[in-house]
Amino acid sequence: MQFAVLSLFPEMFSSPFSQSIIGKAVEKGLIGIETHQLRDYAEGRHQVTDDTPYGGGDGMVMKPEPVWRGIQDMRQRYPQAKVVLMTPQGRMFNQAEARHLASHEALVFVCGRYEGFDERIRSYVDAEYSIGDYVLTGGELPAMVVIDAVARLVPGVLGNAGSAGQDSHSDGLLEFPHYTRPVEFNGQHVPEILLSGNHAHIDAWRNKQQRERTKARRPDLWQQYMQQQPPQDGIKD
Ligand code: ADE
């Protein structure tokens, strides 16, 4: 799967994507991540990418031409790509959206700075995403978040094929608690059931933990989950 990024700060992407699981996936050729300097698409000696807002007000606005040229270039390089704009006004990104984006062959991320994009740029992208109801200084960190969440769903990126399927949110519930050695740590013990070797009982315990955790910590998710899947016989919540 190919990821391409248009940004005024492409260097921001080098460290996070050269390490650990994503770094290895790039090395193995399972995914490709390339960054493009938006300024390269600006004209004139100074390659200006921002300007003052019509109508007055604080801050600067990203000029439409360089962003539009960048998007056109990306569409030429990756005709099958979905072009995504990162903005706090976008659709809320979540695990279901990550799965949807992972079904594409290529994704192009357009990262803004300053007060945002000239409104007319919106008509040239396929989707707009926000990573949460807060405002960051630019779209780069949000793009990294989305790329990381999508890349780990690409087959082969996570060593253990099962591990993405058990994540928090993958089935609409939070994950069950994990333990490793030692069996006792500062007076806290690993639950007996996990030492029992009875996998049917362990699965049932983990499922119960998932449900209880989600209900206690994320009543919003719990409500959604229950609307999608009415309680099965014998399981009380
Ligand atoms: N750019 C600035 N803040 C953002 C956010 N929360 N999500 C996506 N893009 C952004």
Boltz pocket constraint, residues with backbone or C-beta under 6 A from the ligand:
constraints:
  - pocket:
      binder: B
      contacts: [[A, 86], [A, 87], [A, 88], [A, 112], [A, 129], [A, 130], [A, 131], [A, 132], [A, 133], [A, 134], [A, 135], [A, 136], [A, 137], [A, 138], [A, 139], [A, 142]]
      max_distance: 6.0
